[in-house]
Amino acid sequence: MRTKTGYRPTGVMIVDMVTACINHYEKTITPVNRITLHPIRFKEFCEYVNKVMPEYEIDGAIDFEDVRITCGSELMNESMYYYFKKPLTEA
């Protein structure tokens, strides 16, 4: 999870992947809007969230650092797909 001094790896591969993705794109013109995880990876992510924040109620999706984490389908070829927000433009 994130700390004031930067990212501290959790040891859970999918949590580290999601956080690395969010951190990588957060300072760009197109930050991440939504991440879809393979059902097996979504289950691992939910287990970590339940371990760290037992009071958090998972309703089919998780809001993680302003990014919506959802469960994908068994037919996904990758562990994770990410989708960007509309580009931030300066007028």
Secondary structure by P-SEA (a helix, b strand, c coil): ccccccccccccaaaaaaaaaaaacccccccccbbbbcaaaaaaaaaaaaaaccccccccccccccbbbbbbcccccccbbbbbccccccc
